[in-house]
Amino acid sequence: MYSSVGNKPAILAALLEPALTDPAVVDTLAAVAACDVPRTVIALTAEGTRITHERRWDLVYGLFCRNPPGEPAVKAVLDRGADDYIQALTQVVDRLVDLDALGDEVSRSDAIDLLFFRLGPHAWMTLVGERKWSFDQTQTWIARAACRALLTN
């Protein structure tokens, strides 16, 4: 395996590549950009994150929760994935800003962090993986929680 793919970070990157380039990301961001209803923007984002997590659940949950990597080079690969996710969420927040939908006390930076907290991998890992919620239940809850935390009404 090492001779065909490379070292552990290269193997991890190859394993995670389909999750990082999942067409659901592009589809979700396109739907968000075309949407004028803030709650629907968040619902679309929750659905898109659900799709990518559900498609790769065994791999991602196994890597992050069951056997978290300890090597710094492996952590760098995972950090790249988190950075890509933050960039996607930034596009969602920018759409909410364009729609003037953020609450008065929610800055753009705070909105990005709150979306990551509500819709990021750890929320899915906790609710689906640890607490055994269904993907449907999790998607519904995180979308509602994100709306309450971010939107004006």
Backbone as CSV, one residue per row, in Angstrom:
resi,resn,N_x,N_y,N_z,CA_x,CA_y,CA_z,C_x,C_y,C_z
1,MET,0.819,-1.183,0.000,0.000,0.000,0.000,0.868,1.253,0.000
2,TYR,1.901,1.278,0.843,2.765,2.451,0.909,3.415,2.750,-0.439
3,SER,3.794,1.707,-1.181,4.478,1.937,-2.456,3.530,2.485,-3.520
4,SER,2.243,2.166,-3.433,1.320,2.643,-4.459,0.703,3.995,-4.132
5,VAL,0.518,4.311,-2.843,-0.126,5.559,-2.463,0.851,6.509,-1.782
6,GLY,1.683,6.000,-0.903,2.633,6.846,-0.182,2.577,6.586,1.308
7,ASN,3.030,7.569,2.071,3.071,7.440,3.527,1.669,7.570,4.130
8,LYS,1.578,7.500,5.455,0.270,7.545,6.122,-0.533,8.795,5.785
9,PRO,0.074,9.986,5.807,-0.714,11.161,5.417,-1.235,11.082,3.989
10,ALA,-0.434,10.532,3.076,-0.883,10.398,1.682,-2.035,9.402,1.580
11,ILE,-1.961,8.328,2.356,-3.052,7.346,2.367,-4.318,7.978,2.924
12,LEU,-4.188,8.724,4.019,-5.347,9.392,4.609,-5.940,10.396,3.635
13,ALA,-5.083,11.177,2.983,-5.570,12.153,2.005,-6.330,11.451,0.882
14,ALA,-5.813,10.321,0.425,-6.490,9.566,-0.635,-7.839,9.033,-0.150
15,LEU,-7.897,8.592,1.101,-9.153,8.098,1.658,-10.185,9.215,1.813
16,LEU,-9.727,10.394,2.210,-10.639,11.508,2.465,-10.991,12.300,1.209
17,GLU,-10.237,12.140,0.146,-10.458,12.928,-1.064,-11.910,12.872,-1.553
18,PRO,-12.555,11.700,-1.612,-13.954,11.694,-2.066,-14.881,12.518,-1.166
19,ALA,-14.609,12.556,0.121,-15.431,13.363,1.024,-15.185,14.847,0.796
20,LEU,-13.939,15.209,0.551,-13.591,16.615,0.364,-14.068,17.152,-0.973
21,THR,-14.234,16.277,-1.951,-14.648,16.716,-3.285,-16.046,16.198,-3.641
22,ASP,-16.816,15.840,-2.651,-18.161,15.310,-2.884,-18.987,16.332,-3.667
23,PRO,-19.678,15.907,-4.718,-20.500,16.834,-5.502,-21.579,17.521,-4.675
24,ALA,-21.954,16.949,-3.541,-22.959,17.581,-2.684,-22.501,18.950,-2.200
25,VAL,-21.199,19.136,-2.055,-20.685,20.438,-1.606,-20.983,21.503,-2.654
26,VAL,-20.623,21.232,-3.900,-20.862,22.187,-4.983,-22.364,22.404,-5.165
27,ASP,-23.132,21.330,-5.150,-24.586,21.431,-5.316,-25.213,22.264,-4.203
28,THR,-24.771,22.023,-2.980,-25.314,22.756,-1.834,-24.981,24.235,-1.940
29,LEU,-23.729,24.550,-2.241,-23.339,25.962,-2.336,-24.067,26.666,-3.483
30,ALA,-24.326,25.968,-4.571,-25.094,26.560,-5.673,-26.534,26.837,-5.237
31,ALA,-27.126,25.894,-4.525,-28.500,26.083,-4.034,-28.560,27.232,-3.026
32,VAL,-27.562,27.322,-2.161,-27.501,28.413,-1.179,-27.397,29.758,-1.896
33,ALA,-26.540,29.836,-2.901,-26.353,31.092,-3.634,-27.628,31.536,-4.345
34,ALA,-28.454,30.597,-4.746,-29.684,30.913,-5.469,-30.872,31.159,-4.545
35,CYS,-30.713,30.906,-3.272,-31.836,30.975,-2.332,-31.939,32.356,-1.692
36,ASP,-33.174,32.836,-1.531,-33.418,34.138,-0.914,-34.072,34.039,0.459
37,VAL,-34.245,32.839,0.973,-34.918,32.645,2.256,-33.882,32.138,3.273
38,PRO,-33.530,32.963,4.272,-32.468,32.597,5.207,-32.635,31.231,5.864
39,ARG,-33.822,30.904,6.318,-34.029,29.607,6.957,-33.798,28.451,5.970
40,THR,-34.151,28.679,4.721,-33.912,27.667,3.696,-32.418,27.549,3.397
41,VAL,-31.695,28.673,3.442,-30.237,28.635,3.269,-29.622,27.696,4.305
42,ILE,-30.040,27.847,5.550,-29.504,26.998,6.617,-29.984,25.560,6.446
43,ALA,-31.250,25.380,6.079,-31.768,24.022,5.869,-31.012,23.319,4.739
44,LEU,-30.731,24.033,3.661,-29.960,23.463,2.550,-28.552,23.074,3.001
45,THR,-27.956,23.918,3.833,-26.609,23.634,4.344,-26.623,22.420,5.253
46,ALA,-27.627,22.326,6.119,-27.745,21.153,6.991,-27.925,19.885,6.161
47,GLU,-28.744,19.974,5.107,-28.945,18.812,4.240,-27.649,18.424,3.525
48,GLY,-26.926,19.406,3.029,-25.670,19.121,2.333,-24.629,18.498,3.246
49,THR,-24.534,19.004,4.471,-23.570,18.406,5.397,-24.006,16.999,5.771
50,ARG,-25.302,16.810,5.887,-25.810,15.462,6.194,-25.437,14.481,5.085
51,ILE,-25.645,14.891,3.833,-25.367,14.012,2.700,-23.898,13.591,2.693
52,THR,-22.997,14.549,2.863,-21.577,14.201,2.816,-21.165,13.340,4.002
53,HIS,-21.715,13.616,5.179,-21.395,12.782,6.348,-21.970,11.375,6.192
54,GLU,-23.200,11.293,5.759,-23.852,9.990,5.658,-23.164,9.106,4.611
55,ARG,-22.754,9.685,3.496,-22.102,8.908,2.440,-20.785,8.301,2.897
56,ARG,-20.080,8.984,3.769,-18.738,8.542,4.176,-18.668,8.239,5.669
57,TRP,-19.800,7.936,6.274,-19.887,7.822,7.720,-18.892,6.841,8.322
58,ASP,-18.848,5.633,7.817,-17.972,4.624,8.421,-16.516,5.056,8.402
59,LEU,-16.079,5.639,7.312,-14.695,6.090,7.208,-14.434,7.272,8.146
60,VAL,-15.237,8.311,8.021,-14.976,9.537,8.781,-15.172,9.312,10.278
61,TYR,-16.247,8.662,10.672,-16.466,8.407,12.098,-15.357,7.520,12.651
62,GLY,-14.954,6.541,11.882,-13.869,5.672,12.315,-12.569,6.425,12.512
63,LEU,-12.265,7.334,11.593,-11.018,8.090,11.695,-11.032,9.084,12.853
64,PHE,-12.125,9.817,12.985,-12.161,10.886,13.967,-12.450,10.394,15.380
65,CYS,-13.282,9.394,15.515,-13.730,9.007,16.852,-13.195,7.669,17.338
66,ARG,-13.198,6.688,16.492,-12.762,5.368,16.943,-11.241,5.243,16.977
67,ASN,-10.583,5.775,15.975,-9.123,5.664,15.864,-8.526,7.004,15.442
68,PRO,-8.620,8.020,16.295,-8.105,9.323,15.873,-6.599,9.268,15.632
69,PRO,-6.156,9.904,14.555,-4.726,9.871,14.226,-3.924,10.701,15.216
70,GLY,-2.722,10.263,15.493,-1.876,10.980,16.426,-0.685,11.660,15.773
71,GLU,-0.358,11.294,14.560,0.813,11.852,13.905,0.527,13.264,13.399
72,PRO,1.489,14.193,13.594,1.288,15.569,13.132,1.001,15.670,11.633
73,ALA,1.642,14.863,10.817,1.411,14.928,9.371,-0.008,14.488,9.025
74,VAL,-0.531,13.533,9.767,-1.902,13.082,9.552,-2.874,14.166,10.005
75,LYS,-2.574,14.788,11.130,-3.415,15.883,11.623,-3.476,17.011,10.589
76,ALA,-2.381,17.273,9.893,-2.356,18.319,8.875,-3.345,18.020,7.741
77,VAL,-3.479,16.760,7.372,-4.440,16.377,6.340,-5.864,16.654,6.833
78,LEU,-6.143,16.286,8.077,-7.469,16.527,8.640,-7.744,18.025,8.774
79,ASP,-6.713,18.786,9.130,-6.872,20.238,9.234,-7.213,20.850,7.882
80,ARG,-6.644,20.304,6.813,-6.972,20.792,5.470,-8.460,20.592,5.180
81,GLY,-8.977,19.436,5.572,-10.399,19.179,5.389,-11.250,20.160,6.173
82,ALA,-10.851,20.456,7.407,-11.589,21.422,8.235,-11.520,22.808,7.601
83,ASP,-10.360,23.180,7.075,-10.223,24.479,6.411,-11.134,24.583,5.194
84,ASP,-11.203,23.513,4.402,-12.102,23.502,3.241,-13.551,23.662,3.682
85,TYR,-13.902,23.013,4.779,-15.268,23.099,5.290,-15.580,24.517,5.765
86,ILE,-14.634,25.147,6.452,-14.820,26.533,6.897,-15.013,27.453,5.693
87,GLN,-14.264,27.227,4.621,-14.429,28.048,3.420,-15.832,27.897,2.845
88,ALA,-16.366,26.687,2.833,-17.728,26.469,2.337,-18.746,27.157,3.238
89,LEU,-18.562,27.026,4.554,-19.484,27.685,5.482,-19.402,29.202,5.379
90,THR,-18.234,29.715,5.047,-18.083,31.154,4.847,-18.954,31.624,3.692
91,GLN,-19.060,30.831,2.636,-19.948,31.182,1.523,-21.404,31.208,1.973
92,VAL,-21.770,30.268,2.851,-23.140,30.246,3.377,-23.395,31.503,4.208
93,VAL,-22.465,31.837,5.082,-22.629,33.034,5.917,-22.675,34.285,5.045
94,ASP,-21.838,34.359,4.028,-21.868,35.525,3.148,-23.227,35.663,2.466
95,ARG,-23.852,34.539,2.145,-25.202,34.604,1.569,-26.184,35.144,2.596
96,LEU,-26.068,34.697,3.834,-26.945,35.206,4.902,-26.713,36.703,5.129
97,VAL,-25.468,37.156,5.037,-25.162,38.587,5.154,-25.816,39.347,4.005
98,ASP,-25.697,38.815,2.775,-26.337,39.449,1.612,-27.845,39.581,1.807
99,LEU,-28.436,38.611,2.488,-29.884,38.631,2.734,-30.248,39.443,3.977
100,ASP,-29.235,40.038,4.616,-29.423,40.820,5.847,-30.195,40.009,6.889
101,ALA,-29.777,38.759,7.057,-30.525,37.822,7.897,-29.889,37.560,9.258
102,LEU,-28.646,37.966,9.458,-28.005,37.678,10.745,-28.587,38.548,11.847
103,GLY,-28.675,37.970,13.022,-29.144,38.723,14.176,-28.235,39.906,14.455
104,ASP,-28.779,40.907,15.147,-28.040,42.144,15.409,-26.722,41.908,16.141
105,GLU,-26.672,40.932,17.001,-25.474,40.691,17.801,-24.586,39.576,17.232
106,VAL,-24.855,39.159,15.999,-24.088,38.082,15.375,-23.208,38.674,14.276
107,SER,-21.902,38.691,14.507,-20.978,39.181,13.489,-20.768,38.099,12.428
108,ARG,-20.189,38.488,11.323,-19.876,37.531,10.256,-18.957,36.445,10.792
109,SER,-17.938,36.845,11.509,-16.987,35.883,12.079,-17.671,34.936,13.065
110,ASP,-18.511,35.497,13.926,-19.246,34.657,14.878,-20.168,33.687,14.139
111,ALA,-20.795,34.159,13.073,-21.716,33.306,12.312,-20.982,32.108,11.715
112,ILE,-19.774,32.333,11.206,-18.984,31.228,10.657,-18.692,30.215,11.761
113,ASP,-18.250,30.717,12.906,-17.938,29.824,14.034,-19.174,29.084,14.532
114,LEU,-20.304,29.781,14.614,-21.538,29.144,15.085,-22.022,28.078,14.107
115,LEU,-21.908,28.347,12.806,-22.285,27.319,11.828,-21.368,26.110,11.936
116,PHE,-20.076,26.338,12.120,-19.152,25.221,12.273,-19.479,24.428,13.528
117,PHE,-19.814,25.114,14.606,-20.175,24.442,15.853,-21.452,23.618,15.680
118,ARG,-22.439,24.175,15.000,-23.726,23.496,14.841,-23.709,22.419,13.758
119,LEU,-23.010,22.665,12.641,-23.068,21.763,11.495,-21.752,21.045,11.213
120,GLY,-20.741,21.315,11.995,-19.432,20.717,11.763,-19.390,19.245,12.117
121,PRO,-18.279,18.605,11.809,-18.167,17.162,12.006,-18.405,16.711,13.441
122,HIS,-18.001,17.526,14.394,-18.156,17.094,15.787,-19.622,16.993,16.207
123,ALA,-20.465,17.863,15.669,-21.899,17.762,15.968,-22.452,16.438,15.451
124,TRP,-22.079,16.083,14.220,-22.538,14.821,13.633,-21.972,13.633,14.399
125,MET,-20.690,13.718,14.749,-20.050,12.614,15.477,-20.725,12.385,16.827
126,THR,-21.037,13.486,17.495,-21.666,13.370,18.811,-23.087,12.823,18.698
127,LEU,-23.903,13.451,17.858,-25.317,13.082,17.822,-25.564,11.749,17.126
128,VAL,-24.960,11.530,15.960,-25.186,10.273,15.237,-24.312,9.164,15.815
129,GLY,-23.029,9.462,15.983,-22.094,8.425,16.398,-22.196,8.035,17.854
130,GLU,-22.183,9.014,18.734,-22.148,8.720,20.168,-23.546,8.533,20.768
131,ARG,-24.471,9.399,20.365,-25.809,9.365,20.960,-26.795,8.548,20.134
132,LYS,-26.374,8.078,18.961,-27.164,7.181,18.099,-28.442,7.826,17.550
133,TRP,-28.400,9.146,17.346,-29.509,9.800,16.672,-29.498,9.365,15.208
134,SER,-30.637,9.438,14.548,-30.692,9.171,13.113,-30.144,10.393,12.368
135,PHE,-29.774,10.205,11.115,-29.332,11.336,10.306,-30.475,12.338,10.129
136,ASP,-31.715,11.854,9.967,-32.861,12.751,9.832,-33.031,13.626,11.072
137,GLN,-33.013,12.993,12.235,-33.183,13.715,13.496,-32.068,14.746,13.675
138,THR,-30.858,14.357,13.363,-29.718,15.259,13.512,-29.823,16.439,12.561
139,GLN,-30.125,16.178,11.304,-30.260,17.260,10.327,-31.310,18.268,10.770
140,THR,-32.463,17.776,11.217,-33.539,18.667,11.660,-33.098,19.504,12.845
141,TRP,-32.478,18.869,13.822,-32.086,19.588,15.029,-31.012,20.624,14.741
142,ILE,-29.971,20.243,13.978,-28.894,21.201,13.760,-29.358,22.382,12.908
143,ALA,-30.279,22.156,11.988,-30.811,23.271,11.197,-31.599,24.228,12.087
144,ARG,-32.441,23.690,12.954,-33.203,24.550,13.882,-32.276,25.309,14.822
145,ALA,-31.289,24.609,15.360,-30.362,25.243,16.296,-29.572,26.352,15.600
146,ALA,-29.153,26.113,14.377,-28.414,27.138,13.641,-29.305,28.351,13.340
147,CYS,-30.544,28.112,12.992,-31.476,29.230,12.748,-31.647,30.058,14.011
148,ARG,-31.845,29.404,15.140,-32.016,30.141,16.405,-30.768,30.948,16.751
149,ALA,-29.611,30.393,16.489,-28.366,31.055,16.874,-27.993,32.214,15.943
150,LEU,-28.414,32.158,14.680,-27.906,33.102,13.700,-28.889,34.156,13.200
151,LEU,-30.131,33.772,13.060,-31.062,34.618,12.290,-31.822,35.634,13.138
152,THR,-32.291,36.669,12.453,-33.023,37.747,13.125,-34.408,37.298,13.597
153,ASN,-35.055,36.446,12.836,-36.393,35.999,13.248,-36.653,34.589,12.827
